[in-house]
Amino acid sequence: MAAALAYRPDGSAARLVFQIRPGAYNDAALIEFLTQLRRQLKGEPVILLLDGLPSHRSRAMAAFIASQRSWLTVERLPAYAPELNPVEALWGNLKGQELANRPCDTLDEVVEATRAGVVRIRRRRSLAFAFLRQTGLRL
């Protein structure tokens, strides 16, 4: 699963971009996710916060980011600082709601519950701003 919380600079709107795919997210999969993010945001300029995931620091990712400077600016979060990443609050919210105490027998059940949570969060746009406020960061 990959997610991005996108905020308008003036604070007028927020959007949750979410993807589920089989297998692990490596640099190639994350580059594909960022390419889809650009399409979904219609090429709007993006400031992307990246944590220390090894795939975020790979040579392939660095080359991709360098080639996308026209729309993409990257800020790296400090090491071991999940409290500064609004997407971590998103994951926590899903785990505390749709995935809490849920005995799933299959991965498909986990995916279904997660998608239901994403729908819930998208309907309550104020949650995306709550996730950002929780970090102490500002637009």
Secondary structure, DSSP 8 states (H G I E B T S, - for coil): -EEEEEE-TTSS-EEEEEE--SS---HHHHHHHHHHHHHHTTT--EEEEE-S-GGGGSHHHHHHHHHTTTTEEEEE--TT-GGG-HHHHHHHHHHHTTTTT---SSHHHHHHHHHHHHHHHHH-THHHHHHHHHHT---
